[in-house]
């Protein structure tokens, strides 16, 4: 009788855990054939022809950086980026304004006016990476988890979800101070930002949108201690694990394309660790495209459905996505964290049952904490001395040094 009871419990526990941890995400709905330009960019990237710091012509997109000069924030319209310095036109001086944010500076100007102004200038200004400010400031942002199918497979999750990321931005030349006990992971992501509050999901092709590369750094130890393993997509634990100081560096510039839909289809994401490629993906492969991200975000209607510091909070304040908040759109496969294998789950289920832990602990938290203990010995997580480069074509590169 007792043996039957234990065998039945073991089978039930195992099936439940396998469903939670190893479910494979359904493939995104058919998106049709990839645009010819995207296929070409894939080929160029593979052959090394695609330059990481290639800049769009101002007739196609405005590439804008922020830097500090004599106590004032200046905006540079970038024409060249050699990886150490950027060169371009001081737009603040030309317009006679020194707004602290890029969108504020150009709010009264049409795209064609700005493009013509930048193209007509012969005088160039050069700014070092060390002098750049984050291309967007602020501490309240919105993030999408599991927005690439292959990343869903490696982490054992089945669908995208949303959560707030509550941390100040950092510049592209970035130093991240490591804390003992972290399981520090990297996530190269496409960030988008709007010049005004977005209250409707309807976006036209000429909508002014700023694009940037960001890295959504994560402490997996904090995440595993706080998440709900039976409802991962509820987002519990994610704001805590992703909102630590230094966990949101932005690229060297914000790019505002003339036609944002065409632009997104061409973006390639890459991340390297100490010179070795770790992540690679294409923005066109996002499961939730930008329109759907906006629609689903607005659909939360200010409900307090996220958790941070032990309390429920909304995805954002009010009924509209706030101007200047970065929407962090998800990362491709290649992060350090991987879902536990079936053999690990099976072994811990047996231990849970036959050591009597089911009498004092809930099964899912027990298995998760056992996996956390195993991951603490994983040498692949980031550590002091590591160098991380996060790149998106046309959006530049973030260079992160991990230090004590």
Secondary structure, DSSP 8 states (H G I E B T S, - for coil): -HHHHHHHHHHHHHHHHHHHHS----------S--HHHHHHHHHHHHT-S-TT----TTTEEEEEEEEETTEEEEEEEEEE-SSEEEEEEHHHHHT---SSHHHHTTTS-HHHHHHHHHT----EEEEGGGB--SS--S-EEEEES-SHHHHHHHT--S-EEEEE----B-SEEEEE--TT--EE--EEEEEEESS-B--S---TT--EEEEEEEE-EEHHHHHHH--TT-GGG-TTHHHHH-STT-EEE-S-EEEESSHHHHHTT-EEEEEETTEEEEEEEGGG-SS-HHHHHHHHHTTTT---EEETTEEE-SSSSSSB-TT--EEEEE-S--S-----HHHHHHHHHHHHHTTGGGTS-HHHHHHHHHHHHHTT-TTSB-TT-EEEEEETTTEEEEEEEE-
